[in-house]
Amino acid sequence: MKTKLGAAYWKLWSATAISNLGDGVSAIAYPWLASAVTRSPILIAAAGFASRLPWLIFTLHAGVITDRFDRRKLIVGMDFFRGLLTVGVGAIVLLNHDSLPSLNELKSLTDLDTNWALYVTLVIASFLFGMAEVLRDNSAQTLMPSVVAEENLEKANGRIWSAESLTNSFIGPPLGSLLIGISIFIPFFFDAVSFFVAVALIASISGSFKPISEQPRIKLNFKSEIKEGFKWLWGHSLLRPMAIILGLMNGVGSMVSATYILFAQEVLETSVFVFAILGMAGAVGGIIGGLLAPKISEKFGSGPSLWMALILAPLGTAIIGLSSSWQIVWVVTVFQTISAILWNTITVSLRQSIIPSQLLGRVNSVYRFFAWGSIPIGMVLGGGLVTLSQDFLSRESALRAPYLLGAILGVFIFLIAAPRLTSSAIEKARADAKK
């Protein structure tokens, strides 16, 4: 019989929902700010690279920290820092907003002198924000098994994903478009407030959330402790290929999305409001996926469910790359998001249930190193592909190129992954963890 999720979980759920509401608002503000500062595909991709670089260079160290300190306090500290940082970005945009082009100009503006002062500010802020996000997210995932019972992990994670999707992608984007329509700096201050509210909620969760270690650790040694987490993951017959496969998927996905704001503005001809509507597609898919993922996994098995997620990704990417209709892109994005939530619900719950508590932070960080470290690389490749393609293709064809290449690569990833991600392999991993 499954136990109730409990008050601590619902505080975590509420904090996640509120902070993601702010993220949904800023998800409109940041790309439109970047596109108002520069029209260069490679520079826009570089800004995304800066935000994701910490997943490559800091993830392993974040895992060691997560396994050393109270995970609740780490979440509180990182959310507070992100709130302060967002206030700073909002203040700088406020001081410079009169020098930026209007929102309506951006749909047809293909050439613009880069505002280097604002661009450098955006890149630095993106990097610092990413550093805090790495430690915060790793702490949050390792906190979950201490908040809910093991048998409730899939349900708890599914509801978290649904909440994130509802606020981040359904409510946040249209609210962000409304706020940015008033003034481009307002969404940043809204996002900052959401972080501070989340801080208050997480801080109110009672108890100690320090990891339980079989042996007391006296001296912090990043090298040896990272090695310990790396050794455990690399020796696991299922998590090792799963991490590498996800890394390939994320690398391709980031290559495709690196210049998405330019694709949306110039190919799909979206306004800031329509761009927000496109963002809502992720919410619709996320809500449906969060509610249905545990049921789909139970009915079809973990292996076939992961195969479904793997094949829908390149299919959707190909359709988007060939489309000029934002409505078609919206529908495809819904199904792609459902597949992504299905993948996350199964794989995150699996990691939480089979990785030892005293190693959870480090093994999670090593997993994310492989899985997320490819994202900044993919962004640079995507921006570079568009930039180079412009020399012999039209601007529109160049913006479509990452999608078509991504679809081809996605099929190869599916062929590699399917034989390794089976229901029997997943159930064996769960059974071995209980021995």
SEFITOR-972382 format. One record per residue (C-alpha): x, y, z; residue number from 1. Coordinates in Angstrom, 3 decimals. Each point is the difference from the previous one (the first is absolute). Last residue first. Layout:
<pts>
<<X; Y; Z>; NUM>
...
</pts>
This chain:
<pts>
<<20.201; -7.233; -2.736>; 435>
<<-2.452; 2.829; -0.617>; 434>
<<2.142; 1.693; -2.663>; 433>
<<0.251; -3.261; -1.959>; 432>
<<-3.806; -0.161; -0.297>; 431>
<<-0.232; 3.543; -1.345>; 430>
<<2.770; -0.624; -2.545>; 429>
<<-1.647; -3.279; -1.060>; 428>
<<-3.286; 1.833; -0.520>; 427>
<<1.721; 2.513; -2.296>; 426>
<<1.833; -2.659; -2.025>; 425>
<<-3.213; -2.026; -0.392>; 424>
<<-1.934; 3.060; -1.146>; 423>
<<2.566; 0.662; -2.728>; 422>
<<2.310; 2.938; -0.602>; 421>
<<3.079; -1.524; -1.651>; 420>
<<-1.512; -1.319; -3.261>; 419>
<<-1.923; 3.282; -0.542>; 418>
<<2.904; 2.393; 0.588>; 417>
<<2.197; -0.347; -3.092>; 416>
<<-2.867; -0.077; -2.496>; 415>
<<-1.689; 2.890; 1.823>; 414>
<<3.199; 2.074; -0.108>; 413>
<<0.286; -0.585; -3.760>; 412>
<<-3.565; 1.256; -0.475>; 411>
<<0.806; 3.118; 2.047>; 410>
<<3.019; 0.789; -2.194>; 409>
<<-2.230; 0.201; -3.069>; 408>
<<-2.541; 2.188; 1.785>; 407>
<<2.739; 2.303; 1.320>; 406>
<<1.372; 0.573; -3.522>; 405>
<<-3.445; 1.100; -1.164>; 404>
<<-0.548; 2.202; 3.038>; 403>
<<3.468; 1.572; -0.108>; 402>
<<-0.491; 0.984; -3.700>; 401>
<<-3.288; 1.931; 0.401>; 400>
<<1.709; 3.269; 1.062>; 399>
<<2.397; -0.329; -2.948>; 398>
<<-2.918; -0.551; -2.382>; 397>
<<-1.621; 3.231; 1.233>; 396>
<<3.208; 2.055; -0.307>; 395>
<<0.486; -1.303; -3.534>; 394>
<<2.741; -2.542; -0.564>; 393>
<<3.660; 0.252; -1.076>; 392>
<<1.606; 2.345; 2.546>; 391>
<<-3.032; -0.175; 2.311>; 390>
<<0.851; -3.630; 0.710>; 389>
<<3.104; 1.071; 1.934>; 388>
<<-1.983; 2.109; 2.497>; 387>
<<-2.798; -2.557; 0.328>; 386>
<<2.449; -2.849; 0.633>; 385>
<<2.050; 2.106; 2.417>; 384>
<<-3.066; 0.814; 2.102>; 383>
<<-0.966; -3.657; 0.102>; 382>
<<3.542; -1.207; 0.724>; 381>
<<0.370; 2.539; 2.798>; 380>
<<-3.310; -1.094; 1.474>; 379>
<<0.864; -3.686; -0.283>; 378>
<<3.219; 0.517; 1.957>; 377>
<<-1.917; 1.896; 2.691>; 376>
<<-2.472; -2.911; 0.249>; 375>
<<2.520; -2.869; 0.000>; 374>
<<0.735; 0.432; 3.690>; 373>
<<-3.627; -0.759; 0.752>; 372>
<<-0.150; -3.801; -0.203>; 371>
<<3.663; -0.847; 0.549>; 370>
<<0.486; 2.458; 2.838>; 369>
<<-3.561; -0.688; 1.089>; 368>
<<0.871; -3.621; 0.731>; 367>
<<3.161; 1.124; 1.801>; 366>
<<-2.120; 2.431; 2.045>; 365>
<<-2.574; -2.650; 0.832>; 364>
<<2.798; -2.344; 1.069>; 363>
<<1.444; 2.726; 2.231>; 362>
<<-3.263; 1.056; 1.611>; 361>
<<-1.345; -3.523; 0.478>; 360>
<<3.176; -1.500; 1.446>; 359>
<<-0.928; 0.019; 3.706>; 358>
<<-3.597; -0.870; -0.918>; 357>
<<0.939; -3.054; -2.098>; 356>
<<-1.170; 0.255; -3.656>; 355>
<<-2.831; -2.395; -0.888>; 354>
<<-3.228; 1.860; 0.860>; 353>
<<0.957; 3.572; -0.867>; 352>
<<1.587; -1.104; -3.252>; 351>
<<-3.123; -1.886; -1.078>; 350>
<<-2.286; 2.881; 0.942>; 349>
<<2.113; 2.315; -2.163>; 348>
<<-0.041; -2.474; -2.917>; 347>
<<-3.734; -0.765; -0.078>; 346>
<<-1.324; 3.511; 0.619>; 345>
<<2.610; 1.587; -2.243>; 344>
<<-0.730; -2.196; -3.040>; 343>
<<-3.770; 0.465; 0.292>; 342>
<<0.502; 3.722; 0.502>; 341>
<<2.037; 0.150; -3.214>; 340>
<<-2.619; -2.008; -1.933>; 339>
<<-2.794; 2.292; 1.160>; 338>
<<2.163; 2.974; -0.950>; 337>
<<0.479; -1.292; -3.526>; 336>
<<-3.756; -0.566; -0.330>; 335>
<<-0.829; 3.571; 1.022>; 334>
<<2.842; 1.393; -2.126>; 333>
<<-1.516; -1.641; -3.086>; 332>
<<-3.312; 1.753; 0.594>; 331>
<<1.642; 3.414; 0.463>; 330>
<<2.282; -0.436; -3.014>; 329>
<<-3.078; -0.681; -2.111>; 328>
<<-1.610; 3.206; 1.294>; 327>
<<3.232; 1.964; -0.561>; 326>
<<-0.270; -0.797; -3.690>; 325>
<<3.118; 0.130; -2.174>; 324>
<<0.759; -3.706; 0.361>; 323>
<<2.858; -2.123; -1.343>; 322>
<<2.236; 0.326; 3.084>; 321>
<<-2.976; -0.450; 2.309>; 320>
<<-0.976; -3.289; -1.671>; 319>
<<3.577; -1.308; 0.138>; 318>
<<0.340; 0.859; 3.700>; 317>
<<-3.272; -1.755; 0.802>; 316>
<<1.154; -3.243; -1.577>; 315>
<<3.440; 0.341; 1.608>; 314>
<<-1.486; 0.261; 3.545>; 313>
<<-2.925; -2.426; -0.412>; 312>
<<2.411; -2.908; -0.488>; 311>
<<1.805; 0.319; 3.342>; 310>
<<-3.107; 0.615; 2.103>; 309>
<<-1.717; -3.080; -1.419>; 308>
<<3.143; -2.053; 0.604>; 307>
<<-0.043; 1.160; 3.633>; 306>
<<-3.596; -1.205; 0.362>; 305>
<<0.893; -3.304; -1.701>; 304>
<<2.704; -0.581; 2.680>; 303>
<<-1.949; 1.147; 3.059>; 302>
<<-2.956; -2.282; -0.610>; 301>
<<-3.081; 0.538; -2.164>; 300>
<<-2.700; 0.347; 2.659>; 299>
<<2.056; 1.070; 3.031>; 298>
<<2.169; 2.428; -1.971>; 297>
<<-3.056; 1.509; -1.666>; 296>
<<-1.717; 0.373; 3.396>; 295>
<<3.073; 1.622; 1.624>; 294>
<<0.351; 2.374; -3.000>; 293>
<<-3.676; 0.954; -0.209>; 292>
<<-0.261; 2.812; 2.534>; 291>
<<3.431; 1.533; -0.605>; 290>
<<-0.318; -0.488; -3.748>; 289>
<<-3.366; 1.724; -0.198>; 288>
<<1.254; 2.907; 2.095>; 287>
<<3.293; 0.174; -1.895>; 286>
<<-1.620; -0.191; -3.417>; 285>
<<-2.364; 2.854; 0.817>; 284>
<<2.852; 1.922; 1.608>; 283>
<<2.363; -0.501; -2.924>; 282>
<<-2.712; 1.266; -2.305>; 281>
<<-0.221; 3.105; 2.179>; 280>
<<3.371; 1.125; -1.337>; 279>
<<-1.487; 0.225; -3.464>; 278>
<<-2.690; 2.280; 1.453>; 277>
<<2.792; 2.166; 1.430>; 276>
<<1.569; 0.265; -3.450>; 275>
<<-3.454; 0.982; -1.262>; 274>
<<-0.030; 2.844; 2.558>; 273>
<<3.540; 1.181; -0.860>; 272>
<<-0.997; 0.020; -3.665>; 271>
<<0.767; -2.999; -2.138>; 270>
<<1.121; 0.020; -3.628>; 269>
<<0.438; -3.804; -0.143>; 268>
<<3.193; 0.350; -2.062>; 267>
<<1.388; 3.338; 1.285>; 266>
<<-1.191; 0.278; 3.605>; 265>
<<-0.330; -3.668; 0.913>; 264>
<<3.200; -1.027; -1.780>; 263>
<<1.847; 2.954; 1.599>; 262>
<<-1.209; -1.032; 3.479>; 261>
<<0.857; -3.635; -0.754>; 260>
<<3.668; 0.786; -0.688>; 259>
<<1.532; -2.490; 2.447>; 258>
<<-3.122; -2.222; 0.016>; 257>
<<1.165; -2.529; -2.597>; 256>
<<3.551; -0.307; 1.287>; 255>
<<-1.473; -0.173; 3.510>; 254>
<<-2.133; -2.986; -0.967>; 253>
<<2.894; -1.788; -1.707>; 252>
<<2.199; 0.364; 3.081>; 251>
<<-2.920; -0.932; 2.244>; 250>
<<-0.607; -3.239; -1.891>; 249>
<<3.696; -0.914; -0.042>; 248>
<<0.282; 0.684; 3.728>; 247>
<<-3.147; -2.021; 0.630>; 246>
<<1.610; -2.946; -1.770>; 245>
<<3.206; 0.383; 2.030>; 244>
<<-1.901; 0.135; 3.302>; 243>
<<-2.134; -3.031; -0.892>; 242>
<<3.080; -1.937; -1.139>; 241>
<<1.611; 0.470; 3.457>; 240>
<<-3.236; -0.318; 1.994>; 239>
<<-0.676; -3.529; -1.246>; 238>
<<3.188; -2.045; 0.464>; 237>
<<1.138; 1.899; 3.079>; 236>
<<3.778; 0.077; 0.272>; 235>
<<0.239; 3.421; -1.574>; 234>
<<-2.494; 1.340; 2.536>; 233>
<<1.825; -1.322; 3.068>; 232>
<<3.454; 0.978; -1.291>; 231>
<<-1.135; 3.541; -0.802>; 230>
<<-1.459; 0.457; 3.491>; 229>
<<3.210; -1.192; 1.662>; 228>
<<2.175; 2.016; -2.394>; 227>
<<-1.948; 3.135; 0.887>; 226>
<<0.739; -0.773; 3.642>; 225>
<<3.697; -0.544; -0.643>; 224>
<<0.460; 3.183; -2.003>; 223>
<<-2.232; 2.251; 2.091>; 222>
<<1.671; -0.823; 3.306>; 221>
<<-1.827; 1.524; 2.964>; 220>
<<1.643; -1.185; 3.199>; 219>
<<-1.574; -1.904; 2.868>; 218>
<<-2.590; -2.244; -1.553>; 217>
<<-1.888; -2.302; 2.351>; 216>
<<-0.571; -3.497; -1.408>; 215>
<<-3.384; -1.465; -0.839>; 214>
<<-1.165; 3.389; -1.138>; 213>
<<-3.507; 1.365; 0.360>; 212>
<<-0.470; 3.151; -2.039>; 211>
<<-0.934; 3.152; 1.928>; 210>
<<-3.675; 0.805; -0.264>; 209>
<<-0.760; 1.082; 3.533>; 208>
<<-3.582; 0.622; 1.006>; 207>
<<-2.722; 2.523; -0.616>; 206>
<<-1.010; 1.424; -3.361>; 205>
<<-0.487; 3.748; 0.593>; 204>
<<3.224; 0.907; -1.844>; 203>
<<-1.439; -1.564; -3.161>; 202>
<<-3.065; 2.253; 0.157>; 201>
<<1.890; 3.232; 0.790>; 200>
<<2.527; -0.618; -2.778>; 199>
<<-2.814; -0.645; -2.498>; 198>
<<-1.455; 3.432; 0.853>; 197>
<<3.436; 1.574; -0.604>; 196>
<<0.343; -1.741; -3.357>; 195>
<<-3.446; 1.146; -1.146>; 194>
<<0.908; 3.607; 0.901>; 193>
<<3.057; -0.177; -2.269>; 192>
<<-2.081; -1.255; -2.930>; 191>
<<-2.364; 2.960; 0.334>; 190>
<<2.990; 2.365; 0.014>; 189>
<<1.258; -1.577; -3.211>; 188>
<<-3.409; 0.135; -1.672>; 187>
<<-0.165; 3.826; 0.519>; 186>
<<3.140; 0.890; -2.034>; 185>
<<-1.509; -0.287; -3.484>; 184>
<<-2.847; 2.434; 0.696>; 183>
<<-3.790; -0.218; -0.201>; 182>
<<0.121; -2.510; -2.851>; 181>
<<2.675; -1.870; 1.991>; 180>
<<-2.566; -0.457; 2.778>; 179>
<<-2.714; -1.319; -2.295>; 178>
<<2.455; -2.263; -1.846>; 177>
<<1.252; -1.299; 3.360>; 176>
<<-3.544; -0.758; 1.151>; 175>
<<-0.527; -1.869; -3.258>; 174>
<<3.275; -1.895; 0.623>; 173>
<<-0.461; -0.735; 3.740>; 172>
<<-3.476; -1.559; 0.096>; 171>
<<0.489; -2.935; -2.340>; 170>
<<3.770; -0.594; -0.314>; 169>
<<1.584; 0.575; 3.387>; 168>
<<-3.170; -0.081; 2.133>; 167>
<<-1.770; -3.037; -1.434>; 166>
<<3.188; -1.730; -1.163>; 165>
<<1.705; 0.264; 3.366>; 164>
<<-3.137; -1.163; 1.772>; 163>
<<-0.316; -2.982; -2.334>; 162>
<<3.663; -0.909; 0.471>; 161>
<<-0.437; 0.175; 3.791>; 160>
<<-3.119; -2.142; -0.253>; 159>
<<1.902; -2.630; -1.986>; 158>
<<2.889; 0.100; 2.458>; 157>
<<-2.322; -0.680; 2.929>; 156>
<<-1.864; -2.775; -1.844>; 155>
<<3.253; -1.639; -1.124>; 154>
<<1.518; 0.334; 3.474>; 153>
<<-3.005; -1.277; 1.960>; 152>
<<1.262; -3.569; 0.577>; 151>
<<3.298; 1.424; 1.279>; 150>
<<-1.692; 2.054; 2.730>; 149>
<<0.035; 3.781; -0.314>; 148>
<<2.156; 2.844; 1.411>; 147>
<<3.388; -1.653; 0.404>; 146>
<<-0.219; -1.591; -3.466>; 145>
<<-0.747; 3.510; -1.430>; 144>
<<3.066; 1.777; 1.421>; 143>
<<2.390; -1.527; -2.553>; 142>
<<-2.017; 1.516; -2.835>; 141>
<<-0.158; 3.393; 1.711>; 140>
<<3.729; 0.055; 0.796>; 139>
<<0.921; -0.704; -3.617>; 138>
<<-2.387; 2.739; -1.101>; 137>
<<1.455; 2.596; 2.371>; 136>
<<3.647; -0.813; -0.695>; 135>
<<-0.434; 0.181; -3.754>; 134>
<<-2.348; 3.008; 0.174>; 133>
<<2.522; 2.047; 1.976>; 132>
<<2.671; -0.504; -2.650>; 131>
<<-2.538; 0.669; -2.767>; 130>
<<-0.975; 3.333; 1.525>; 129>
<<3.652; 0.969; 0.129>; 128>
<<0.427; -0.881; -3.684>; 127>
<<-3.185; 1.735; -1.117>; 126>
<<0.925; 3.120; 1.979>; 125>
<<3.394; 0.145; -1.709>; 124>
<<-1.545; -0.496; -3.465>; 123>
<<-2.764; 2.563; 0.534>; 122>
<<2.405; 2.618; 1.325>; 121>
<<2.292; -0.600; -2.988>; 120>
<<-2.967; 0.492; -2.348>; 119>
<<-1.194; 3.138; 1.788>; 118>
<<3.369; 1.712; -0.396>; 117>
<<0.506; -1.425; -3.499>; 116>
<<-3.188; 1.376; -1.506>; 115>
<<0.449; -1.845; -3.291>; 114>
<<-0.675; 2.117; -3.084>; 113>
<<-3.128; -1.459; -1.542>; 112>
<<-0.781; -1.937; -3.159>; 111>
<<-2.885; -2.395; -0.576>; 110>
<<-2.847; 2.166; 1.340>; 109>
<<-3.327; -1.200; -1.389>; 108>
<<-1.539; -1.603; 3.081>; 107>
<<2.180; 2.127; 2.355>; 106>
<<-1.627; 3.336; -0.898>; 105>
<<-3.227; -0.855; 1.813>; 104>
<<1.840; -0.396; 3.321>; 103>
<<1.490; 3.474; -0.211>; 102>
<<3.743; 0.449; -0.439>; 101>
<<2.126; 0.504; 3.159>; 100>
<<1.574; 3.335; 1.075>; 99>
<<-2.927; 1.002; 2.253>; 98>
<<0.399; -3.257; 1.976>; 97>
<<3.473; 0.881; 1.317>; 96>
<<-0.543; 0.919; 3.682>; 95>
<<-2.871; -2.462; 0.378>; 94>
<<2.093; -2.774; -1.602>; 93>
<<2.708; 0.612; 2.629>; 92>
<<-2.547; -0.083; 2.855>; 91>
<<-1.615; -3.194; -1.307>; 90>
<<3.372; -1.720; -0.215>; 89>
<<0.794; 0.981; 3.603>; 88>
<<-3.378; -1.202; 1.278>; 87>
<<0.622; -3.288; -1.812>; 86>
<<3.316; -0.415; 1.806>; 85>
<<-1.631; 0.601; 3.397>; 84>
<<-2.674; -2.611; -0.715>; 83>
<<2.552; -2.475; -1.314>; 82>
<<2.006; 0.409; 3.226>; 81>
<<-3.103; -0.630; 2.116>; 80>
<<-0.841; -3.074; -2.087>; 79>
<<3.557; -1.291; 0.473>; 78>
<<-0.004; 0.489; 3.766>; 77>
<<-3.424; -1.572; 0.551>; 76>
<<0.838; -3.019; -2.166>; 75>
<<3.310; -0.487; 1.834>; 74>
<<-1.769; 0.279; 3.357>; 73>
<<-2.424; -2.778; -0.990>; 72>
<<2.863; -2.220; -1.136>; 71>
<<1.830; 0.177; 3.324>; 70>
<<3.656; -0.336; -0.909>; 69>
<<2.522; -2.618; -1.064>; 68>
<<-1.725; -2.093; -2.678>; 67>
<<-1.265; 3.124; -1.776>; 66>
<<3.488; 1.531; 0.092>; 65>
<<1.460; -3.086; -1.698>; 64>
<<-2.734; 0.080; -2.645>; 63>
<<0.571; 3.695; -0.644>; 62>
<<3.660; -0.772; -0.739>; 61>
<<-1.044; -2.406; -2.749>; 60>
<<-2.520; 2.441; -1.487>; 59>
<<2.362; 2.982; -0.106>; 58>
<<1.743; -0.107; -3.384>; 57>
<<-2.545; -1.557; -2.370>; 56>
<<-3.272; 1.004; 1.616>; 55>
<<1.633; 3.373; 0.694>; 54>
<<0.256; 0.554; -3.789>; 53>
<<-3.795; 0.067; -0.342>; 52>
<<-0.638; 3.698; 0.622>; 51>
<<3.137; 1.037; -1.890>; 50>
<<-0.927; -2.174; -2.989>; 49>
<<-3.412; 1.669; -0.164>; 48>
<<1.751; 3.360; -0.302>; 47>
<<2.327; -1.561; -2.583>; 46>
<<-3.005; -1.139; -2.059>; 45>
<<-1.196; 3.602; -0.178>; 44>
<<3.514; 1.048; -0.983>; 43>
<<0.220; -2.698; -2.697>; 42>
<<-3.399; 0.868; -1.466>; 41>
<<0.863; 3.740; -0.178>; 40>
<<-3.092; 2.182; 0.374>; 39>
<<1.286; 1.744; 3.154>; 38>
<<-1.381; 1.942; 3.007>; 37>
<<-3.685; -0.217; -0.933>; 36>
<<0.339; -3.739; -0.717>; 35>
<<1.624; -0.482; 3.423>; 34>
<<-2.803; 1.939; 1.710>; 33>
<<-2.573; -2.064; -1.852>; 32>
<<1.780; -3.183; 1.070>; 31>
<<0.210; 1.144; 3.664>; 30>
<<-3.516; 1.430; 0.405>; 29>
<<-2.083; -2.906; -1.237>; 28>
<<1.731; -2.612; 2.144>; 27>
<<0.035; 2.694; 2.715>; 26>
<<-3.757; -0.416; 0.485>; 25>
<<0.254; -3.771; -0.030>; 24>
<<2.876; 0.158; 2.495>; 23>
<<-2.153; 2.093; 2.320>; 22>
<<-2.734; -2.601; -0.179>; 21>
<<2.714; -2.602; 0.512>; 20>
<<0.896; 1.595; 3.329>; 19>
<<-3.656; -0.210; 1.034>; 18>
<<-0.564; -3.618; -1.073>; 17>
<<3.252; -1.262; 1.521>; 16>
<<-0.696; 1.760; 3.287>; 15>
<<-3.509; -1.468; 0.043>; 14>
<<1.257; -3.543; -0.694>; 13>
<<2.693; 0.281; 2.681>; 12>
<<-2.631; 1.226; 2.455>; 11>
<<-2.238; -2.829; -1.201>; 10>
<<2.751; -2.526; 0.632>; 9>
<<0.572; 1.224; 3.545>; 8>
<<-3.744; -0.202; 0.716>; 7>
<<-0.316; -3.699; -0.868>; 6>
<<-0.007; -2.188; -3.125>; 5>
<<-2.464; -2.392; 1.562>; 4>
<<1.048; -3.639; 0.320>; 3>
<<-0.439; -2.671; -2.647>; 2>
<<-1.411; -3.361; 1.023>; 1>
</pts>
